Amino acid sequence: MSTHKKEKRAKREKLIALYGDNKPSKGNSLSQRGKPKYLGGNGRKTTGITRRYFRKNLQKVRLMEDGKVVRRWVPVKMIRAGLIQKPVIREPFTLPEIEG
């Protein structure tokens, strides 16, 4: 395997370790009819099963990575949990410094 491929794989593994695997997972979508038994019906009947994807809620965000500002697709779950370090443009409640 070439050195370039090894470097790309290492970079990809590092991103997966930081932000998790952002690939969608697969599942089924059921089409049903009928009234449930607990509501007085005869029971639900499945009329169709279709494959579907469960996609993560990804947002493109500017963040700090190794001291640099980069843009990445990041799950909203990580942003809400505070696991993403966004770059500070300026400290809140301060005036911009004027040079001159």
N, CA, C and O atoms as a GROMACS GRO file, in nm:
protein
  400
    1MET      N    1   0.085  -0.117   0.000
    1MET     CA    2   0.000   0.000   0.000
    1MET      C    3   0.090   0.124   0.000
    1MET      O    4   0.190   0.130   0.072
    2SER      N    5   0.053   0.222  -0.081
    2SER     CA    6   0.134   0.342  -0.093
    2SER      C    7   0.126   0.428   0.034
    2SER      O    8   0.033   0.415   0.114
    3THR      N    9   0.225   0.514   0.050
    3THR     CA   10   0.229   0.603   0.166
    3THR      C   11   0.111   0.699   0.165
    3THR      O   12   0.055   0.731   0.270
    4HIS      N   13   0.072   0.744   0.046
    4HIS     CA   14  -0.039   0.837   0.032
    4HIS      C   15  -0.169   0.774   0.084
    4HIS      O   16  -0.246   0.839   0.155
    5LYS      N   17  -0.193   0.647   0.049
    5LYS     CA   18  -0.313   0.578   0.095
    5LYS      C   19  -0.311   0.560   0.247
    5LYS      O   20  -0.414   0.576   0.312
    6LYS      N   21  -0.194   0.528   0.302
    6LYS     CA   22  -0.182   0.511   0.446
    6LYS      C   23  -0.213   0.642   0.518
    6LYS      O   24  -0.281   0.642   0.621
    7GLU      N   25  -0.164   0.755   0.464
    7GLU     CA   26  -0.189   0.885   0.525
    7GLU      C   27  -0.338   0.920   0.519
    7GLU      O   28  -0.394   0.973   0.615
    8LYS      N   29  -0.402   0.889   0.404
    8LYS     CA   30  -0.546   0.916   0.390
    8LYS      C   31  -0.626   0.832   0.489
    8LYS      O   32  -0.720   0.882   0.550
    9ARG      N   33  -0.589   0.704   0.505
    9ARG     CA   34  -0.659   0.616   0.598
    9ARG      C   35  -0.641   0.664   0.742
    9ARG      O   36  -0.736   0.663   0.821
   10ALA      N   37  -0.518   0.706   0.775
   10ALA     CA   38  -0.492   0.755   0.910
   10ALA      C   39  -0.573   0.880   0.938
   10ALA      O   40  -0.626   0.897   1.048
   11LYS      N   41  -0.583   0.970   0.838
   11LYS     CA   42  -0.661   1.093   0.854
   11LYS      C   43  -0.809   1.060   0.873
   11LYS      O   44  -0.876   1.120   0.957
   12ARG      N   45  -0.859   0.964   0.794
   12ARG     CA   46  -1.000   0.923   0.805
   12ARG      C   47  -1.028   0.861   0.942
   12ARG      O   48  -1.131   0.889   1.002
   13GLU      N   49  -0.938   0.776   0.990
   13GLU     CA   50  -0.954   0.713   1.121
   13GLU      C   51  -0.957   0.818   1.232
   13GLU      O   52  -1.032   0.805   1.329
   14LYS      N   53  -0.874   0.921   1.218
   14LYS     CA   54  -0.869   1.028   1.317
   14LYS      C   55  -1.002   1.104   1.320
   14LYS      O   56  -1.053   1.135   1.428
   15LEU      N   57  -1.059   1.133   1.202
   15LEU     CA   58  -1.187   1.203   1.195
   15LEU      C   59  -1.300   1.119   1.254
   15LEU      O   60  -1.387   1.171   1.322
   16ILE      N   61  -1.298   0.989   1.228
   16ILE     CA   62  -1.400   0.899   1.283
   16ILE      C   63  -1.387   0.894   1.435
   16ILE      O   64  -1.488   0.890   1.506
   17ALA      N   65  -1.263   0.894   1.486
   17ALA     CA   66  -1.244   0.894   1.632
   17ALA      C   67  -1.296   1.022   1.694
   17ALA      O   68  -1.351   1.019   1.804
   18LEU      N   69  -1.280   1.137   1.624
   18LEU     CA   70  -1.325   1.266   1.678
   18LEU      C   71  -1.476   1.283   1.670
   18LEU      O   72  -1.541   1.317   1.769
   19TYR      N   73  -1.533   1.260   1.550
   19TYR     CA   74  -1.672   1.296   1.525
   19TYR      C   75  -1.764   1.177   1.505
   19TYR      O   76  -1.883   1.196   1.480
   20GLY      N   77  -1.714   1.056   1.514
   20GLY     CA   78  -1.796   0.938   1.493
   20GLY      C   79  -1.815   0.911   1.344
   20GLY      O   80  -1.777   0.992   1.260
   21ASP      N   81  -1.874   0.799   1.314
   21ASP     CA   82  -1.900   0.763   1.174
   21ASP      C   83  -2.032   0.828   1.133
   21ASP      O   84  -2.136   0.800   1.193
   22ASN      N   85  -2.028   0.914   1.031
   22ASN     CA   86  -2.146   0.989   0.992
   22ASN      C   87  -2.227   0.921   0.883
   22ASN      O   88  -2.314   0.983   0.821
   23LYS      N   89  -2.200   0.793   0.859
   23LYS     CA   90  -2.276   0.721   0.757
   23LYS      C   91  -2.415   0.687   0.810
   23LYS      O   92  -2.432   0.660   0.929
   24PRO      N   93  -2.516   0.687   0.721
   24PRO     CA   94  -2.650   0.652   0.767
   24PRO      C   95  -2.661   0.503   0.796
   24PRO      O   96  -2.593   0.421   0.734
   25SER      N   97  -2.748   0.467   0.891
   25SER     CA   98  -2.773   0.327   0.920
   25SER      C   99  -2.902   0.285   0.849
   25SER      O  100  -2.987   0.368   0.819
   26LYS      N  101  -2.915   0.156   0.823
   26LYS     CA  102  -3.029   0.105   0.748
   26LYS      C  103  -3.134   0.046   0.842
   26LYS      O  104  -3.103   0.002   0.953
   27GLY      N  105  -3.257   0.046   0.795
   27GLY     CA  106  -3.366  -0.011   0.872
   27GLY      C  107  -3.484  -0.037   0.781
   27GLY      O  108  -3.471  -0.034   0.659
   28ASN      N  109  -3.598  -0.064   0.839
   28ASN     CA  110  -3.719  -0.092   0.764
   28ASN      C  111  -3.827   0.010   0.794
   28ASN      O  112  -3.835   0.064   0.904
   29SER      N  113  -3.911   0.036   0.694
   29SER     CA  114  -4.029   0.119   0.710
   29SER      C  115  -4.149   0.028   0.688
   29SER      O  116  -4.160  -0.036   0.583
   30LEU      N  117  -4.240   0.023   0.785
   30LEU     CA  118  -4.355  -0.066   0.776
   30LEU      C  119  -4.479   0.011   0.737
   30LEU      O  120  -4.506   0.119   0.791
   31SER      N  121  -4.555  -0.044   0.644
   31SER     CA  122  -4.688   0.008   0.614
   31SER      C  123  -4.787  -0.086   0.678
   31SER      O  124  -4.784  -0.207   0.654
   32GLN      N  125  -4.876  -0.031   0.762
   32GLN     CA  126  -4.970  -0.115   0.835
   32GLN      C  127  -5.112  -0.063   0.818
   32GLN      O  128  -5.134   0.053   0.786
   33ARG      N  129  -5.207  -0.154   0.842
   33ARG     CA  130  -5.347  -0.114   0.845
   33ARG      C  131  -5.415  -0.189   0.957
   33ARG      O  132  -5.363  -0.288   1.009
   34GLY      N  133  -5.534  -0.141   0.995
   34GLY     CA  134  -5.608  -0.204   1.104
   34GLY      C  135  -5.598  -0.124   1.231
   34GLY      O  136  -5.519  -0.030   1.243
   35LYS      N  137  -5.680  -0.163   1.325
   35LYS     CA  138  -5.688  -0.095   1.454
   35LYS      C  139  -5.623  -0.185   1.560
   35LYS      O  140  -5.651  -0.305   1.564
   36PRO      N  141  -5.538  -0.128   1.647
   36PRO     CA  142  -5.473  -0.211   1.749
   36PRO      C  143  -5.574  -0.278   1.842
   36PRO      O  144  -5.684  -0.227   1.865
   37LYS      N  145  -5.534  -0.393   1.896
   37LYS     CA  146  -5.624  -0.468   1.984
   37LYS      C  147  -5.659  -0.390   2.110
   37LYS      O  148  -5.772  -0.396   2.158
   38TYR      N  149  -5.561  -0.315   2.164
   38TYR     CA  150  -5.589  -0.243   2.288
   38TYR      C  151  -5.686  -0.127   2.266
   38TYR      O  152  -5.737  -0.071   2.363
   39LEU      N  153  -5.712  -0.092   2.141
   39LEU     CA  154  -5.813   0.009   2.111
   39LEU      C  155  -5.944  -0.055   2.065
   39LEU      O  156  -6.035   0.016   2.019
   40GLY      N  157  -5.956  -0.186   2.076
   40GLY     CA  158  -6.080  -0.255   2.043
   40GLY      C  159  -6.083  -0.312   1.902
   40GLY      O  160  -6.189  -0.353   1.855
   41GLY      N  161  -5.970  -0.314   1.835
   41GLY     CA  162  -5.965  -0.366   1.698
   41GLY      C  163  -5.923  -0.511   1.694
   41GLY      O  164  -5.910  -0.577   1.797
   42ASN      N  165  -5.902  -0.560   1.573
   42ASN     CA  166  -5.865  -0.699   1.551
   42ASN      C  167  -5.714  -0.717   1.543
   42ASN      O  168  -5.666  -0.830   1.531
   43GLY      N  169  -5.638  -0.608   1.550
   43GLY     CA  170  -5.492  -0.615   1.543
   43GLY      C  171  -5.438  -0.549   1.418
   43GLY      O  172  -5.506  -0.541   1.316
   44ARG      N  173  -5.314  -0.503   1.428
   44ARG     CA  174  -5.249  -0.438   1.314
   44ARG      C  175  -5.196  -0.544   1.217
   44ARG      O  176  -5.144  -0.646   1.261
   45LYS      N  177  -5.209  -0.520   1.088
   45LYS     CA  178  -5.156  -0.610   0.984
   45LYS      C  179  -5.054  -0.533   0.902
   45LYS      O  180  -5.082  -0.422   0.856
   46THR      N  181  -4.936  -0.592   0.881
   46THR     CA  182  -4.833  -0.530   0.799
   46THR      C  183  -4.865  -0.558   0.653
   46THR      O  184  -4.881  -0.673   0.613
   47THR      N  185  -4.873  -0.450   0.572
   47THR     CA  186  -4.905  -0.465   0.430
   47THR      C  187  -4.785  -0.443   0.340
   47THR      O  188  -4.791  -0.472   0.221
   48GLY      N  189  -4.675  -0.392   0.397
   48GLY     CA  190  -4.556  -0.370   0.315
   48GLY      C  191  -4.436  -0.337   0.401
   48GLY      O  192  -4.449  -0.271   0.504
   49ILE      N  193  -4.319  -0.382   0.358
   49ILE     CA  194  -4.194  -0.353   0.426
   49ILE      C  195  -4.098  -0.296   0.323
   49ILE      O  196  -4.072  -0.359   0.220
   50THR      N  197  -4.045  -0.176   0.350
   50THR     CA  198  -3.954  -0.109   0.257
   50THR      C  199  -3.825  -0.075   0.332
   50THR      O  200  -3.829  -0.035   0.448
   51ARG      N  201  -3.711  -0.092   0.265
   51ARG     CA  202  -3.583  -0.054   0.324
   51ARG      C  203  -3.572   0.098   0.327
   51ARG      O  204  -3.619   0.166   0.236
   52ARG      N  205  -3.510   0.152   0.433
   52ARG     CA  206  -3.490   0.295   0.443
   52ARG      C  207  -3.361   0.324   0.517
   52ARG      O  208  -3.298   0.234   0.572
   53TYR      N  209  -3.320   0.451   0.517
   53TYR     CA  210  -3.199   0.496   0.586
   53TYR      C  211  -3.237   0.584   0.704
   53TYR      O  212  -3.329   0.664   0.696
   54PHE      N  213  -3.164   0.567   0.815
   54PHE     CA  214  -3.174   0.658   0.928
   54PHE      C  215  -3.053   0.748   0.920
   54PHE      O  216  -2.942   0.709   0.956
   55ARG      N  217  -3.074   0.872   0.871
   55ARG     CA  218  -2.963   0.964   0.851
   55ARG      C  219  -2.944   1.052   0.974
   55ARG      O  220  -3.040   1.091   1.040
   56LYS      N  221  -2.817   1.083   1.004
   56LYS     CA  222  -2.787   1.172   1.115
   56LYS      C  223  -2.816   1.315   1.073
   56LYS      O  224  -2.809   1.349   0.955
   57ASN      N  225  -2.848   1.398   1.170
   57ASN     CA  226  -2.875   1.540   1.146
   57ASN      C  227  -2.740   1.611   1.139
   57ASN      O  228  -2.688   1.656   1.242
   58LEU      N  229  -2.684   1.622   1.018
   58LEU     CA  230  -2.552   1.681   1.001
   58LEU      C  231  -2.562   1.828   0.963
   58LEU      O  232  -2.648   1.867   0.883
   59GLN      N  233  -2.475   1.909   1.022
   59GLN     CA  234  -2.467   2.050   0.989
   59GLN      C  235  -2.322   2.082   0.957
   59GLN      O  236  -2.230   2.028   1.019
   60LYS      N  237  -2.300   2.172   0.859
   60LYS     CA  238  -2.165   2.214   0.824
   60LYS      C  239  -2.127   2.328   0.916
   60LYS      O  240  -2.191   2.433   0.918
   61VAL      N  241  -2.019   2.307   0.995
   61VAL     CA  242  -1.982   2.399   1.101
   61VAL      C  243  -1.834   2.434   1.088
   61VAL      O  244  -1.752   2.350   1.050
   62ARG      N  245  -1.801   2.561   1.122
   62ARG     CA  246  -1.661   2.601   1.134
   62ARG      C  247  -1.617   2.565   1.275
   62ARG      O  248  -1.684   2.598   1.372
   63LEU      N  249  -1.502   2.495   1.286
   63LEU     CA  250  -1.454   2.454   1.418
   63LEU      C  251  -1.303   2.453   1.422
   63LEU      O  252  -1.236   2.458   1.318
   64MET      N  253  -1.249   2.447   1.543
   64MET     CA  254  -1.105   2.442   1.563
   64MET      C  255  -1.059   2.297   1.562
   64MET      O  256  -1.113   2.212   1.633
   65GLU      N  257  -0.957   2.271   1.480
   65GLU     CA  258  -0.901   2.136   1.471
   65GLU      C  259  -0.751   2.150   1.454
   65GLU      O  260  -0.704   2.201   1.353
   66ASP      N  261  -0.675   2.103   1.553
   66ASP     CA  262  -0.529   2.114   1.554
   66ASP      C  263  -0.482   2.259   1.539
   66ASP      O  264  -0.383   2.286   1.471
   67GLY      N  265  -0.554   2.352   1.602
   67GLY     CA  266  -0.515   2.492   1.597
   67GLY      C  267  -0.555   2.566   1.471
   67GLY      O  268  -0.522   2.684   1.455
   68LYS      N  269  -0.626   2.499   1.380
   68LYS     CA  270  -0.670   2.562   1.256
   68LYS      C  271  -0.822   2.564   1.252
   68LYS      O  272  -0.888   2.481   1.314
   69VAL      N  273  -0.876   2.661   1.177
   69VAL     CA  274  -1.021   2.669   1.159
   69VAL      C  275  -1.056   2.591   1.032
   69VAL      O  276  -1.005   2.622   0.924
   70VAL      N  277  -1.142   2.491   1.046
   70VAL     CA  278  -1.183   2.408   0.932
   70VAL      C  279  -1.335   2.395   0.932
   70VAL      O  280  -1.402   2.420   1.032
   71ARG      N  281  -1.389   2.356   0.816
   71ARG     CA  282  -1.532   2.329   0.805
   71ARG      C  283  -1.552   2.179   0.798
   71ARG      O  284  -1.484   2.109   0.722
   72ARG      N  285  -1.645   2.129   0.879
   72ARG     CA  286  -1.673   1.985   0.883
   72ARG      C  287  -1.823   1.963   0.893
   72ARG      O  288  -1.897   2.047   0.944
   73TRP      N  289  -1.867   1.846   0.843
   73TRP     CA  290  -2.004   1.801   0.865
   73TRP      C  291  -2.006   1.734   1.001
   73TRP      O  292  -1.936   1.634   1.022
   74VAL      N  293  -2.085   1.789   1.094
   74VAL     CA  294  -2.086   1.741   1.232
   74VAL      C  295  -2.229   1.712   1.274
   74VAL      O  296  -2.318   1.790   1.241
   75PRO      N  297  -2.254   1.603   1.348
   75PRO     CA  298  -2.389   1.576   1.398
   75PRO      C  299  -2.432   1.682   1.500
   75PRO      O  300  -2.351   1.727   1.581
   76VAL      N  301  -2.558   1.721   1.495
   76VAL     CA  302  -2.612   1.820   1.587
   76VAL      C  303  -2.603   1.771   1.731
   76VAL      O  304  -2.587   1.852   1.823
   77LYS      N  305  -2.612   1.641   1.751
   77LYS     CA  306  -2.602   1.583   1.884
   77LYS      C  307  -2.470   1.622   1.952
   77LYS      O  308  -2.466   1.647   2.072
   78MET      N  309  -2.361   1.626   1.872
   78MET     CA  310  -2.230   1.664   1.928
   78MET      C  311  -2.223   1.813   1.957
   78MET      O  312  -2.161   1.854   2.055
   79ILE      N  313  -2.286   1.895   1.872
   79ILE     CA  314  -2.287   2.040   1.894
   79ILE      C  315  -2.361   2.072   2.022
   79ILE      O  316  -2.314   2.151   2.104
   80ARG      N  317  -2.479   2.010   2.042
   80ARG     CA  318  -2.559   2.034   2.162
   80ARG      C  319  -2.488   1.986   2.288
   80ARG      O  320  -2.502   2.047   2.394
   81ALA      N  321  -2.412   1.876   2.276
   81ALA     CA  322  -2.343   1.821   2.392
   81ALA      C  323  -2.220   1.903   2.428
   81ALA      O  324  -2.160   1.881   2.534
   82GLY      N  325  -2.181   1.998   2.343
   82GLY     CA  326  -2.065   2.083   2.371
   82GLY      C  327  -1.933   2.016   2.337
   82GLY      O  328  -1.829   2.056   2.389
   83LEU      N  329  -1.936   1.914   2.252
   83LEU     CA  330  -1.813   1.843   2.215
   83LEU      C  331  -1.737   1.911   2.102
   83LEU      O  332  -1.624   1.875   2.072
   84ILE      N  333  -1.801   2.011   2.039
   84ILE     CA  334  -1.740   2.082   1.928
   84ILE      C  335  -1.687   2.216   1.978
   84ILE      O  336  -1.759   2.292   2.042
   85GLN      N  337  -1.559   2.244   1.949
   85GLN     CA  338  -1.498   2.371   1.989
   85GLN      C  339  -1.501   2.465   1.870
   85GLN      O  340  -1.426   2.447   1.775
   86LYS      N  341  -1.588   2.566   1.878
   86LYS     CA  342  -1.600   2.663   1.770
   86LYS      C  343  -1.494   2.771   1.787
   86LYS      O  344  -1.455   2.802   1.899
   87PRO      N  345  -1.447   2.830   1.676
   87PRO     CA  346  -1.346   2.936   1.688
   87PRO      C  347  -1.406   3.063   1.748
   87PRO      O  348  -1.520   3.099   1.717
   88VAL      N  349  -1.330   3.130   1.834
   88VAL     CA  350  -1.377   3.253   1.896
   88VAL      C  351  -1.333   3.369   1.807
   88VAL      O  352  -1.214   3.394   1.790
   89ILE      N  353  -1.431   3.440   1.750
   89ILE     CA  354  -1.400   3.554   1.665
   89ILE      C  355  -1.356   3.670   1.754
   89ILE      O  356  -1.254   3.732   1.727
   90ARG      N  357  -1.432   3.698   1.858
   90ARG     CA  358  -1.391   3.790   1.964
   90ARG      C  359  -1.469   3.754   2.089
   90ARG      O  360  -1.578   3.697   2.082
   91GLU      N  361  -1.412   3.788   2.203
   91GLU     CA  362  -1.475   3.756   2.330
   91GLU      C  363  -1.609   3.829   2.342
   91GLU      O  364  -1.620   3.943   2.297
   92PRO      N  365  -1.710   3.765   2.401
   92PRO     CA  366  -1.840   3.833   2.414
   92PRO      C  367  -1.832   3.953   2.509
   92PRO      O  368  -1.752   3.955   2.602
   93PHE      N  369  -1.915   4.052   2.484
   93PHE     CA  370  -1.927   4.174   2.564
   93PHE      C  371  -1.800   4.257   2.566
   93PHE      O  372  -1.771   4.325   2.664
   94THR      N  373  -1.723   4.251   2.456
   94THR     CA  374  -1.606   4.338   2.446
   94THR      C  375  -1.614   4.414   2.315
   94THR      O  376  -1.677   4.369   2.219
   95LEU      N  377  -1.551   4.530   2.313
   95LEU     CA  378  -1.545   4.610   2.192
   95LEU      C  379  -1.422   4.568   2.112
   95LEU      O  380  -1.319   4.532   2.169
   96PRO      N  381  -1.432   4.573   1.978
   96PRO     CA  382  -1.314   4.539   1.898
   96PRO      C  383  -1.204   4.642   1.920
   96PRO      O  384  -1.230   4.762   1.933
   97GLU      N  385  -1.079   4.592   1.922
   97GLU     CA  386  -0.967   4.682   1.944
   97GLU      C  387  -0.941   4.764   1.818
   97GLU      O  388  -0.942   4.712   1.707
   98ILE      N  389  -0.919   4.894   1.838
   98ILE     CA  390  -0.893   4.984   1.725
   98ILE      C  391  -0.744   5.017   1.726
   98ILE      O  392  -0.692   5.068   1.825
   99GLU      N  393  -0.678   4.987   1.616
   99GLU     CA  394  -0.536   5.016   1.605
   99GLU      C  395  -0.518   5.153   1.542
   99GLU      O  396  -0.594   5.192   1.453
  100GLY      N  397  -0.418   5.226   1.587
  100GLY     CA  398  -0.392   5.354   1.522
  100GLY      C  399  -0.354   5.461   1.609
  100GLY      O  400  -0.330   5.573   1.563
   0.00000   0.00000   0.00000
